[in-house]
Amino acid sequence: MEELNKQMVAQIDLMENAVYRVIDGQIKKVTTPGIGFGKQIITWQNGKPQHCEISFTEK
């Protein structure tokens, strides 16, 4: 059986600070934490990112 090689290309703005996740060929921008200090936790299951937890704190 012949294996097909597909190449998918996405353009992103490298001047923007952001985090992206790719799931099954679809790229999604992870929501940024609000104001102040924040963190993003990505939970993986079966080799794929499944959930994003976003939290932040204010000083």
C-alpha positions in Angstrom: 0.0 0.0 0.0 1.4 3.4 -1.0 1.6 5.9 1.8 0.5 9.4 0.9 2.5 12.3 2.1 0.4 15.4 2.8 1.9 18.7 3.8 -0.3 21.3 5.4 1.0 24.8 6.0 -0.3 27.5 8.3 0.8 31.1 8.5 1.2 32.7 11.9 2.3 36.2 12.9 5.7 35.9 14.4 5.5 39.4 15.8 2.7 38.4 18.1 3.4 36.6 21.4 1.2 33.6 21.4 0.9 29.8 22.1 -0.7 27.5 19.5 -1.7 23.9 19.7 -2.2 21.5 16.7 -4.8 18.7 16.9 -5.4 16.4 13.9 -4.1 19.0 11.5 -6.0 21.9 12.9 -4.2 24.8 14.5 -5.8 26.7 17.4 -4.5 29.7 19.3 -4.5 29.2 23.1 -6.3 32.0 24.9 -3.9 34.3 26.7 -4.2 34.8 30.4 -6.0 38.0 31.4 -4.1 40.8 33.0 -1.3 40.4 35.5 0.6 37.1 35.8 -0.8 34.0 34.2 -0.2 30.4 33.2 -1.5 28.0 30.6 -1.6 24.3 31.4 -2.2 21.9 28.5 -3.5 18.4 29.3 -2.5 15.6 26.9 -4.3 12.3 26.3 -3.2 9.6 23.9 -0.5 11.8 22.4 -2.9 14.7 21.7 -3.5 18.0 23.6 -7.0 17.7 24.9 -7.7 20.6 27.4 -6.2 24.0 28.2 -6.5 25.5 31.7 -5.8 29.2 31.8 -5.4 31.2 35.0 -4.0 34.5 36.1 -3.4 36.6 39.2 -3.2 40.3 39.8 -0.7 42.1 42.0 
